[in-house]
């Protein structure tokens, strides 16, 4: 036993050896830190509004420390500075400010390794410190010299950390969701396939095999790296494993960091010997040679031989890294000199990218589109000729004459005419000409040829939607690798605003800006899929891309519309229009509710599919359904009924609550009370029971019906039973759960469920509770509020983001204050501080890169617009509280933010005019999408916008409305 203990101590606490391995680790780690973080602390890149000073304060020691650490000068001090600066990055910018990408796991690994590096002798070799020390000593030194041998116990801490990463990575995957390949399917769906996963059995089995392979590899690497017999195999397997991750998932820095750490598992002397062999250093076992001074036989001053080569290598590596990242930085981050924090976009129709292949040409600025009398005359004639399926010389003369009187662009690069037939059938003609009238005539002539050919499909052209795009400037070639989805970058691709001319040899296809909307593009992955489909037989890498912009109009139904981002352009909204959007959303929910009360959970307009994009390929409708979102649909119906009491709406809400009964499971609490929980797919979520109780109480209050009384009491008992001694709620109950209750709660943490639970209990308190129950609930409210305001931010700080999301809690606290359930100042402060944080992360007239971003939210400036009805509901709660407390400043600030948001979310509504592209427009009509260009509809995407409008409309008619409705986005009815 003593021998074993001694052996363990020798390999850990008393571990010594040569220091070349840890020196290489030092240099590699600095390169990885630079690659991950350096660009965020360079001049002109302080994009984190409100944290610019901190970025500068962190950036200065960051660059000083890492530069010194790279060259190994004052290495111990440099390692401490590097560790402190990376710690500040990780903790302040990551967890305190919640800025991306500083919250990611690879940021944690870089910080921890930098911290452990401070305790290693990483400057004893391949460093300027070693050179200076050796030169001062004036003595000979070899690779086996004791001067390069030092205690290496701290490297064992790094190795132990690597093993723990593999261990807990494997443990976290030990669940059926990972075993059966579902989690990998979701990753492949997100990064490669979208919602249309391969349906083959081979694909499913491949996901299962990859899942089990990942699990076994991580467990194997955890142990095998420590033993000499298995180390080489483990290193090769680990490198292959991480290369696979590197090329398939966005974890490049993490993968390289883990591979770099493998060098510390090898015996230090073997690393030194390997370096000696491949470098030629010390072939004669000498790094320094003593040279006799002329005129004497004694040894003189030591003269440097090999360190010159060492310095040259270090400088070469540094220069290469510096040049690569300097080029990368200045290509993607030109100096920003502008009047505001955001650059305005190029005018519609301009390419906003210099053309590298053709002489400079005059940039044509896009003017406003209107439908004046002269413009309408031309469009009427254009459409008349189009549906006639023939073009005469007389038509051409008249069209050119009428076009000359319009305000449409006279010059340009090309015109495109796209035709959308019913059920999503589509074709397009693009013709180039310096004069737009000539290009449009050429398009009509080509359509006449197509429609008159024997192979033409039959149909009625008068039922088709016809879109005209004016491409004003010549498309400019762009590099796919440099293309970004960041609205502040000059290399940005803006979905719905930018398009492409795509070429392969002499073949040309156009992906027009509006295709980003009609073809549901939101990310670079989606864009690549859509562009690849233009040339099915050509590898994507062989395609050449030329970016373009256009001005677009469309004839759909009985009128013409100007399009922006693919949907009809709108600049203002009224209360009447909000009502219409909410009504259409409610009608969509009701239209596809089945006889059991089951809503249509999800619909993808682009694919004409009800299969949820986040579900695995073979998932059934039942397994995809979400009971929390089911009851958001019920709540939307009840909110609508309160303003517009239509019997059919109340009947639909009742039907959804009858469906609730089929999911309730009775049990007795620990204190013997009868309780019920909603169980779906083997899981009971706090949110589903909470919204069910809220819906049932509201239904009873509105209708007077007592048919759900027993369920109301039992669900209330269940929710109160979920409050832990700390004041935290249990978020989940899982049948036959393998995890402990604490682990299940931690892993299943949910921001929204506590607010939903408290809102449900508040309604129960107001309309159902007896005096004794009110006393009991008051104590419970204080207990849970204390946890939510003070303990939750500490325990779950890693999930807090810069843009708050706790809208349910904001609505709850407003209700509590207005009904005098509590008068706590910290509750009021919470609502107003959350509102202020939301508004500070809302695009407005000054910082929005595009007009249709105004009113949407962002996490970091430049993010694609988060048009969000859910957060807007929370802001309605803040506005109501401000009105109740007569806080005029908050009334004005929050009210104006809500008007902006009302304008923003209106663009998510599927109208007859915006569904010109749909395969099944009847099913999508009235639905409310997730994003501006994403064609997904779900129960809650409809509910949040509809409920927001239905709560906001009465406030627009209140005496306080003039304080916040003076914006240009609001039209008075």
N, C-alpha and C positions, 0 to 999 in steps of 0.2 A: 504493500500500500504506500509506504514511504517513497519507494522508487517511482510509483505512478505519480504521486503528488509532486515529487521533485521534477519529473519529466514535464509535467504540465506547467510548473512554475518556470522552468527553463525556456519553454516555448511561448510563455506569455509575459509574466512580470519581469523575469531576468533575461528576456530575449535580447540578444545582441547580434550585430552583423555589419557588413559593409552597407553603405548608404546610397548606392547608385539607384536602387529600385525606388526608394522614396523620393529621390531627387527627380527621377523621370516622372513619377506620379505628381510631384509639385508642378512641373512645367506643363504637363498635360491638363491638370486641373485648372490652372490659370487660363489656358487656351479655351477650355470648355466654359469657364465663367465668363470670359470675354464674349464668346459666341452667343451665350444666352442673355447677358445683361448689358454689355457695353453700349449697345445702340440706344438704350433708354436714358443714358446719362451723358450723351454727347450734346454739344451745343446745338440749338435750334430744334431739339426733339423733346422739349418739356411739354408733353401732351396731356399730362395728368393735372387738369385744372384744379388749383387749390393746393397742389403739392410741389409747385415748381421750385420753391426755395429749398424744400427738403431734398428734392432731386439733386440740386446743386451741392448742398451740404454733404449728401451721401456720395455724390459723384466724384468730388475732389479726392477724399481719402480712398475711394474705391480704385481710382486709376493710379494713384500714387502707390498704394499697397500692392496691387496686382502687378504693376510694372516692376517694382523692386523684387517682388517674390519670383517673378518669371526669371530675372537675371540672377537671383540669389544674392542680392546685395542687402546687408542688414536683414538677413532672412528672418530671424526670430521676430524682430519688430514688424517687418512687412507681413508676416503671417498673422500676427495679432491684428494689425490694421485691416487686413483682408477679411479675417473672421468677423470683426466688428462691423465692417461695412456690409458684408453679405448678410449678417444677422439683422442689421437695420433694414436692408432691402426686404428680407423675408418676413420679418415681424411687423415693421411699420407699413411699408407699401403693400404687403400681402395681407396680413390678418387685421391690421388696424384700419387701413384704407380700402382693403378688398380690391386692389387693382390687379388686373391680369397682366402678365402670366405669373406674377410673383406668389400666387397662392398654390401653385401646382406642386406635385410631389417631387418633380425634378429640381425645383428651387430648394426644397427642403434637403435633398441629398447633397446638393452643392454646398449649402451652408454647413451641414453637419461635417462633411469631409474637410471643409476649410477650417472648421473649429478644431477637429482632431489634428490637423496638420500643424497647429501651433505647438503641439507637444512632441513633435517628431524632429529628428536632426536632419531635416530636409535640405539644409544649406551646407551640409558637410561635403557634398560632391556636386560636380557639374554646376558650379556657382562661382560668382565673383568673390564671395566670402572665402571659399576654399583657395582660390588663386591668391588672394591677398595674404591669407594666413600662411600659405606655403612659401610665398615669396619672402615674407618677413622672416620665416624660420631659416631660410637659406639652406635647406637640406634636401637630400634625395628622398624621393617617395615613390613607392610602387603601388600597384593595385591591391596588393595584399597587406599594405602597411596599416598598422593600428591607427594611424591618424585618421583614416577613413572608416573606422569601425566605431559604432556608437550604440547606445541602448535603443532598441526598436519596439519597446512595449506598446507605444502609442499606435504603431501600425497595426498591431493586433486589435486595437479598438475599431479601426476602420474595417478590418476584415470581419470582425464580429458584427459590425453594423451591416455589412453586405449580406452576411448569413441571415440576419434578422429580417432584412428586406425580402429575401427569398422565402423565409419561413412564414412571415405574416401575409406576404402576397399570396402564398399558397393557401394558408388558412382562410383568408377572406374569400377565396374562390370555392371553398368547400360547401356548396349548396346545390340543390337540384337545378337551379336556374343556370348554373355554370356546367354541371355535369351533362345536362341534356343539350348543350350547345346553344341555348337560347341567348345567352349574353353575347357570345361571339357573333351570332346571327344579327343581333342589334348593332354591333359595331360594324359589321360588313354592310348592313343596311344603311347606316349613317354615312360611312365613308365611300361606299362603292355603288351600291345598288339602288339607293332610295327605298321607296316602299315596295318596289317590285323585285322581291328576292327570287332567286332561282327556286323552282318548285321541285327539282329532281331529288330523288332519294339519295343520290350520290352527294349532293351538296349538304343535306342534313347530316349524313354520316361523317362527312369530312369535318363539319363543325364539331361534332361530338369527339372525333379522334383528336382534333387540334386542342379541344378543351382539356381532355384527359392528358394529352401530351404535355401541355403547358403546366398542368398541375404536377405531373411526375418530374418534369425537368426542374422545376423550382425546388421541390423537396430534395432532389438529387444534388443540385448545386449547393444547397445549404450545407451539406456535409462533405461532399466529395472534394471540394476545393481545399479542405484542410489536410488531406492525406496524400502522401507522395505518390502512392500507387495509382490513385484515381485522378490526381490533379490535372495532368495533361489532357486526359479525356474530358474532364469537366470543363477545362478552359476552352477547348475546341467546341464542345457542345454549347457552352455559354455564349461564345462569340457568334456561332451560327444562330442561336436562339435570339440574341439581341439584334443581329443583322436582319432577321426576319421581322422583328418588331420595328426596326429602323425603317424598313422599306414599306411596311404595310400600315403602320399607325404613326400618329404625330408624337412620337416619344424619342426623337433622335438624340437629344442631349442626355437624357436618362440612360439610353442604351449605351452610348459612348462612355459615359461616366462609369457604368458598371463594368464594361470591358476594360477600361483603364485600371480599375481597382484590382483586377486579377494579378497584376504584376507583384502586388504586395503579398500574395499567397506563396510565391516561390521562395526558395531559400535565397537570402540576399547574395551569398557568394556565387551562386549559379547565375544570377543576373549580372553580377560584375564580370564574371568570366565570359559570359555571352557577349557583353559589350566589348570586352577586350579583344575577343576574336573577330568580331565583325567590323570593328573600327580601326584596327591596326594600332591603337594606342598601346603603348607600353610593350611593344613586341620584345623589347629587350628588358622588360620588367622595370622600365624607368619612365617616369613622367618628367622628372627634372634631371638635368645633367649638370655636374659641377665642372666648371671650366677654369683651368689654371690661368692666372693673370700673367700677362707677358712680363718677363723679367724676373720671375720667381717660380718656385716649384710648389708653393702651398696653394691650397684651394682658395679661390677668391669668391666673389659674390655669385650666388646662384643665378643663372641666366635662364629665362623662360623659353621652353621649346614648344611642347604640346599645348599648353593653355591658349596659345594663339589660335590653334585649330579649334579648341573648345569655344573660345569667344566667337570665332567666325561662324561656327555652327549655330550657337545661340542667337547671334544677330540675324543669321539667315532665316531661322525658324520664326523669329519675331517679325522680321521684315515681311516674310510671306504672309503671316497671319494679319499683320497690319494692312498690307496692300489689299488683300482679299476683302477685309471688312470695311476698309475705306471706300473701295470701289462699290461694294454692296450698299454701303450707307449713303454715299452721295448720289448714287443712281436712284435710290428709293426715297431719299429724304433731302431734296434740295432746300437751300436756305429759304425759310418762310418769312417774307416781309410783306405784311398785309395790315390793313386797318383794324382787323378784328382777329379773334382767335381761330377762325376757320376761313380757309380760302373758298371763295364762291366758285361754283362749277362753271365750266365753259358753257357758252350759250348753246341752246338746243340747236342741233344741226352741225355744230363744229366738232371736229375730231379731237380737239384739245391735246393732240400729240403730234410733234413734228414728223413730217414724212421724210424717211431716210433715203428713199429711192428715187424721188422725182424732184424737179426744181421747185423752189418755193412759189406758192401761188397765193393770190389774195384770199384771205379768209372771209367767207361770207357770213355775216351776222344774221341770226334768225330774228325776224320780226314777229310781232304778235299775230296770232291766228284769230280771225273773226268770220262771222257769217253774214256779212253785209249783203245788200241787195245784189251788187255786181258779183260778189263771190258766190252767192246762192244761185244766180242765173247760170254761171259756168258749171257748178256742181250738178244742177238739174239736167243740163244738157249732157254732161259727162255720163251721168247715170242712165239717161235715156238711150244714149248710144250703146252703152255697155249691155243693157238688157235686150237691145235689138239684135245683138249677136252679129252685127255687120257694121263696117265703117266705110262710108262713102266719101268722095272727095269734098262734097258739100259739107258733110259733118266735120271733116278736118278743118276746112276753112272757117266754119262757124266756131268751132272749139278754140282755135287759135285767136280769133277775133275777141271772143268773150274772155279768154284768159288774159289778154292784154289789158283788160279793164279791171282785173282783180288786184287784190293786195297780196296774193300768194307770191312766193319767191319767183323771180323771173330767171335767175341764173342758178346754177348748181352743178352737182356731179351726176346725179341720177334720180329717177323717180321709180318707186315701187308700187305696184297695185296688187294687193292680197285679197283673195276671195275666200270667205268662210261660208261653206254650205251647212245646212242643217246637220246635226249629229256630228259635228267636228270635222267634216271633210274640208280639205284646205288645198289651195294652190296659189302660186305667186309668180308674177312676172316683174323683172327689173330691167330697165333700159337706161343706158347712159346717154347724156347729152348736156351740152353747156346751157341749153335753154330748156327750162322745165316744161314748157308747153309742147315742145317736140318730143321730149321723153315720155310724157303722158300719152300723146297720140300713138307713139310706138307701142306702148303697153296695150292700148285699146286694140290696135291692129293685131297684135299677137294673140289677144284673147279671142278676137273674132276668128282667127285661124284655128285656135284650139276648140272653140265651141262648134265650129262648122265641120270639124273632122269626123270621119265615120266612127272613130273610137271614142268620141266624146260621150260622157255620161249624160243621160237625160235628166232634166230637172227644170225648175222654174227660177230663172235668174233673179226675178223680182223678190224672191224669198231669201236671197243670199245677202250677206253683209259684205260691203266693199270698203277696203281700207286703202288710203293713199298715204305714202310716205315720201316726203321731200328730203332727199339726202343732199345737203347743200355743199359739203366739203369732201374732198377726196379722202377716202379711208386711209389711215396711217398704220403701217406695219407695227405690230407689237410682239413682244416675247411672252409666250405662255408662262414661263417660269417666273417672270418678273411681275406678272399680273397679280394685283392684290384686291381684296374686298375690304377696303378701308377708305371711306369717303374723303379723308384728308390727304390721301396719297395721290400724287400725279399719275401713278400707275393703277389707280382704282378702276375696277370694273363695277359699274353701278347697275344692278339688275333692273331692267325695264327702261333704262335711260341710254345705256350703251348697247351697241350691236356689233356684228362682225361681217365682213366680206371674207369668206373662207375659200381658199384655193388649194388645188392639188394639180400640178402640171397645168393643163389647159382647161381644167374643170373649175367651175365657180358656183358657190352657193352663198345665200345671204341668210344670216340670222339677224333679223331686224330688232331694234330696241324693244318693241312691244312683245316680242317672242319671250322675253324674260318673264313677262306676266302670264301670257297664255300658256307657256310651257313650264310654269311653276319653278323658276330658278331662284335660289336664295344663296347658294354657296358655290364655291369653285368646283366642287365635286359634281353638283347638279349641272353646272354649265358645261363641264367636260362631257358628261353623258349626252347632253342635247347636241353639242357640236359634233361629237363622234357619230351621232345618228344621221348626220347630213351626208357622210361618206361611209357607208357600211363596210365597204371593201378595202378601206385605206387605214393603216395604223394612224392613230391620232398624232403621233410625233412627226409625221410627214406632212401634216397640214400647215399651211401658212395663214396667219390671222392678220386682218387689217381692221382696226377698230373704227367705228363710225357712230354718228348720231343723226337723228332725223326729227323732222316735225311731222306729226301724224294726225289724220282725221279719218273718220269712219262713218259710213252710212249703214245704220242698222235700224230696223223698224221703219219708221216714217220720217226720220230726221238724221241730220249730220251732227257729229260730236267731235270736238277736239280731244285727242287722247294725250295723256301724259303718263308715262310708265305703263302704258298699255290699257289703262282704264279711263273712262270719261273724266275730263279735268273739272274739278270743282274748287272754288276759291272761298266759299262762305257757306254757312249752314244756318237754318232757322229751327225753331222749336217744332214747327210742323213737319219739317224734313226728318228731324230726330224721331218724332212720333211714327212716321211712315217706316223708317228703318227698323224701329223696335217692333212695329206691327208685323212687318214682313218676316222678321226673324221668328216671332212667336208663331206665325202661320206655318213656317217651315217646320218647327218643332212638332206642331199638331198634325201636320199633313202626313208625317212619316212615323207617328206613334202607332204601335200596333194595338190589337184588341186587349192585350194583357197589360198595357200601360208602359211598355218598353219603348223608349225613344230610339230613333236611328242615331247610333252613337257617333259615327264618323263617315265622312264622305270626301273623296278626292276628286274634284271636278276635272282635273287634267286627265287622270287615268280612268275616270268613271268607275271608281272602285270604293267599296265600303271597308276594305281591309286597312286597318290602322297601320301607318308607316312604322310605328315603333314595335309592333307585334311580330312574333316569329312567323315564318312563311305559312305554316300549317295551323296557326291558331284559329280556333272557332270563334264565332260571333259572341258566344257566351263568355269565353275566357277574355275576350278583348273588352267587354263591357265594364264600365267603372261606375260603381254605385254612388260615389261622391258626386260625380258629374251628373248622374241621373237626377239627383235632388236639386242641383243647380238649375236644371230644366224646370222642375216643379216650381222653384222660387221665382223664376222668370215669368211663368204663367200667372202666379199669384200677384206679382208686382204689376203686371199688365192689367189684371182684373181690377185691382184697386183704383186705377185711373179710368179704365174703360170696361165697365162690368158687362161682359158678354158671357152668356150662359155656356156656350161651347168651350170657352177658355177654362171656366171653373170645372166643367165636366172633365176636361183633359187633365187638370191638376188632380182631381179626385181619382182618376184612373191610375195615375202614376203613384199615388199613395196606396191604392189597393194592391198594386204590384209590390209595394214595400212589404206588405204582410207576408208575401211568399219568401222573403229573405230574412225575416226576423227569427231568432232562436232564443227561447226563454231559458233562464237559469236563475239561481238564487245567489245573491251577493254573500260575502263573508258574514255580514250582520243579519242575514236571513230575509232581505227584501227581494221581492220579485223584480226581475230585470230582464231586458231584451237587448240583444246586440244583432246588428245586421252582418250576416256572414255571406261572403261571395267569393268563390274560388278558394275556399278554405281559410279566408282571412277576414277578420273584422277590423275595419278602420274606424278610428275615432271620428274622422270627418264624415263618414257616411251616416253614422248614427246621429251625429250632431245636426247635419243638414236635414235628415229625416225628421227629427224632433222639431226643428225650426219650421219646416214646411207644414207639419201636422198642426202645430199651434197656430200658425198664420192661417191655415185653411179653416180651422175651427173659429178663429176670431172673425174671419171674413164671412163665412157661410152660416155660422151658428150650428153646424152639424157636430154631433157628439160621437160619430161612428168610430173615431180613432182614439177615444179617451183612454182605454186600457193600454194601448201602445204608447201613448204620450207619457203616462206615469212610469211604465217600465223602462222606456228609453231614458227618461230623466234619471231614474235610479242607476242605470248603467253608466251614464256620463259622470255622475257624482262619485260613483265607485271607482272611476278611473283616475281620480286625483291621488297622487302619491303623497307621502308625508312631507316631501320637500316642496309641494305645490305644483310639481310638474305633472302633466297628464301622461297616461299611457297612450301611446299613439296607435298601437296595433295589438290585436290578439290573434295569435296564429295557432290553429289546431295542430297538435302533435309537433310543436316547434322544437327543433334541435337546440337552438340557442337559449340561453338564460333570458329571463324577463328583462334584466338590465341591458344585456347586449342587444336584444330585439328592439328595445326602446331607443338605444343609442343609434343603432344602424337604421332604424326606421324613423328617425327624427323628421318632423314635418313642421314647417313654419306656420302653415295655415290652420291646422287642426285645432290648436288651442283657441284661436280667435273664433272659429266656427262653433266650438263647444260653448264658449262663454256667451256668444250671441244667442245660441239656442236656449241656454239657461236663463239669460236675461229676458227673453220673450216668455219663457215659462214663469219667471218671477212676476212679470207684469200682468199676465192674463190667467194663470192657472194656480199659482202657489197660495197655500194657506198662510196665515200669520207665522205659524211655527216653521213652515218651510222657508219663508222669507228670511227669518232669523238665521236658519242653517245656511241658506245660500249666501247671505251677506258675509258670513265668516269665510265660506269657501271662496267667494270672489276676492276678498283681501289676500288670502293665502296664495291663490293662483296668480294674482296681479303682481305680488311681491316677487314671485319666481320669474315671471315673464319680463319684468322691468329690470331686475337686478341680477338674478342668477343665470338666466338663459344666455344673456350676452357673454357671460364669463365662461360657461360650460361649453357652449356651442359657437364660440367666437369664429371658428374656422369657416362657418357657413354664412356668416354675415357678409353682405356685399355693399358696395357704395350706393346702389339704388335699392331702397327699402321695398319690401314686398308684402308687408303685413296689413293689407287692406281690411281683412275681416276684423282684426283687433281694433283698428281705427273706427270702424262702424260700430263695434260693440261699445267702445268707450264713449262715443258720442251719445248713444242710447242711454247708457248708465248716467251720464252727467245730466242730460236733459230730463230724465225721469227721477233725478235725485236719489238714485241707488247708491251713488258715491259722490263725494265732492273733493276727491283727492287731487291736489295740484299736480302731482307727478303724472297722473293719468292725462290731464289736460296738456301738460308739457309734452308728453309722449306723442299725442295726436298731432300737435302743431310742429314738433321737431321732425316727425316722419313726413309730414306734408312738405315742410321746407326742404328736406333732403330729396324728396321726389321731384319737386319743382326745380331744384338746382341741377337735376339730371334730366331735364325736359328740354327738347329743342324749342327755340323760340325764333322770333324774327331776326335776331342778331347772330345766332350761332348755328342756324340750320344750313347745312350745305345744299339742300334742295327745298323748295317751297312745301312739298308734301311731307317733309320731315317735321314741320312745325306742329307741336302738340304731342309728338311721339317722345318716348323716353330713350335713354342710353345708359349703359354702364360706364363706358369710356367714350370720350368725344370721337366721333368718326364711326361709331357703331351703326350698323344698319338700323333703321327706325324700328323701335319697339312700340307699335301702336297697341295700346293696352287698356281694355275696358276694365279689367280687374283693379288695377291701381287707381283708375279713375273713380271707381266705386268708393275706395278708401278716401280719396280727396273729397268726394261728396260728403262723407262723414265729417271731415275736417271743416268743410264749408258750413254745414248745419251747426256744428259746435261753435264756430266763429259767430254765426248769426245769433245763436242762443246767448252767447257771452257778449254780444255787441262789440266785437273786436273788428273795427272797420278796416284796419290794415290787413288782417288775415282774410277778411271777406273779399277785399279787392284782389289780393295776391292769389288766393286759392281759386276764386271765381274766374279770374282771367285764365289761369292754368286749365281750368275745366272747359272753358270755351275753346281753347286751343285743342285740347284733347278731343272734344266733341267733333271738331272739324277733322282731326286726324283719323279717328276710328270710322268716320262715315265712309272713308275710301275702302273699308273692308267689306262693305255690304255688297252682296251680289244682286245687281239689278238686271232688268231685261237688257239694258244697254251695255252692261259690262260682261254679259254672258254670250257675246257674239261668237266666241270660240268654243263653247262648251259642247261636249258630246251628248249630255243630258241636261239641257238648261232648266227643264221643269224641276228636276230634283235639286239643283243648286240654287234656284231662285229663292231669295230671301235669306239664304245662309250667310253667315258672317265668317270671313276667313281668319286664319292665324296671323298672317303677315301681308304686307302690301303686295308681294309677288308670289306668295305661297298659296296654292289652290286647295288647301286642306280646310275642311269645316268639321267642327266637333260641337257636341252639346254645349260645353262651357264657353267656347269661342262665341257662340250665339248669345248665351245667357249673360256673360259679363257686359257686353256692349249694350244689349237690350235693357238689362237692369240698370246700368249706368244712366242711360237716357231717361228711363222711366222714373228714376229718383231725381234726376237733374231738372227735368221739365218743370215740375212745380216750383222749383227755386228760381227758374227763369221768369216766372210770373209773379214773384214776390216783390215786395216794396224795396228790397235790397238789390234787385237785378240791375238797376242803372249803374251801380258801382262797378260792375264787371262786364257788362254787355256792350261797352263802347268800342270794342275791337272790330276791325274790318272783317274778321272772320264770321261775325254774327249778323244774320239778317233778321230784322224784326218783321213779324208776320203782318 
